[in-house]
Amino acid sequence: MSDSVSTQFITQWDKTLRLAAQQKESRLRKTVTDRGQVLGSSFTITNLASVEMQENITRHGDTLWDDIDHTARNVVMRDFYKALPVDRADVAKMIVNPATGGQYMDTLIAARNRKIDDIIYSAALDPIIAQNGVTTYTLPAGQLIAAGGTAFTKAKIIQAKTILRANEADENDGEELFMLYDSTAMASIMSDTQLTSADFMATQMLQTGKISGHWMGFEWIPYERIRNVAGTKTTVAYAKSGIHFGWGFEEGRVSIRNDKKDSWQVSYAASYGAGRQDEKKVVSISFI
């Protein structure tokens, strides 16, 4: 039988460009204090120290003053830009023009959202410089939970909650607490025999296969881009007021580049910054 009929077969081309698997929305922006639009190259986070009352044992005595500490931290705004080209001659050869169809802009917005999360995550762990340009604030040893050669365990979750409670940085002081986790941490939790009974069943984690909602005092946020140094990963638990985020400008454009043979260009530019407000409101958790 002749197979020449196969030469008449056609291929129906997709009329839509679909984004590959990736994180598309910002998951961390809602978990921090949003300072809104920032006018300038940086913004400050100013703190006022706590004081304690003293007993008054002298009637009509002299007024006793205690100076209260004022501190200011400086968050530098960082600029970001990305452009994607489409050759003018290519457009006529495609069913879909990704420049005008929105697919390229969707890709750039997804990249922007991931960058925002990266900035917030880094702000939780990295040093922050004071407004005076001299003092540096880093997470102290008491806020660090070492890997200790172990996975992400119930004991570490409890330790993080205990640290925040001892610092008066939990829900009892009006805070919202968040815990970031990746697929490795999820696998460790799902396979932990201490957690695969009442704790999981109460929130239906075994049935859904995900960690979601409030559990053990935290709202759990999936984030796959936590640091991995030689097999040791570091995630973070924090109070919402403990990290501040600001944006300077955001602008997406679809234009024709006359200097590039009238090619289409889709671009996105933005300015962002984030900083830690108080070390006592952030806990670093390392695991393997």
Buried (B, 14 or more C-beta within 10 A) or exposed (E): EEEEEEEEEEEEEEEEBEEEEEBEEBBBBEBBBEBEEBEEEBBBBEEEEEEEEEEEEEEEEEEEEEEEEEBEBBBEBBEBEBBBBBEBEBBEEEEBBBBBBBBBBBBBBBBBBBBBBBBBBBBBBEEBBBBEEEEEBEBEEEBBBBBEEEBBBBEBBEBBBEBBBEBEBBBEEEBBBBBBBBEBBBEBBBEBEEBBEEBBEEBEBEEEEEBEEEBBBBBBBBBEEBBEEEEEBBBBBBBBBBBBBBBBEBEBEBEEBEEEEEBBBBBBBBBBBBBBBBBBBBBBBBBB
